[in-house]
Amino acid sequence: MVNVFTRSLTDDLASLVKQIDAQVAENKSKKMRGFVVLLTDDPDAAEGEVKAFAAKHGIKNVPLTIYDGVAGPSNYRIAKDAEVTVNMWVRLKSKANHAFAKGQLNQDEIAKVVADTAKILN
């Protein structure tokens, strides 16, 4: 499972999500899954943004959802200074974690995250 928590919808996030979406599609037989959660204090306003983001970038295999509260769910321990946090796990065991402050998510970092998806394939 790959989960991405984000506090904003950016072009770099789109690149990451599109690549994870492709990994999920390629690895359906291995039961790879993922989801993206926009953390926001205004979920009603964000709903349209999330739908437009998914449609614009052709996201098909990774659901995009909204969480009411920028801190996110406490059991995920999302770094409060991170704009994007990526967690990967298998059977509740963490295999990889990445946290990016605003502006740190770039193509090199995205490549590292995507490479880490190999850690969760059975």
Salt bridges, closest charged atoms under 4 A:
GLU47 OE2 - LYS51 NZ 3.27
GLU109 OE2 - LYS112 NZ 3.41
ASP116 OD2 - HIS98 NE2 2.70
ASP116 OD1 - LYS119 NZ 3.33
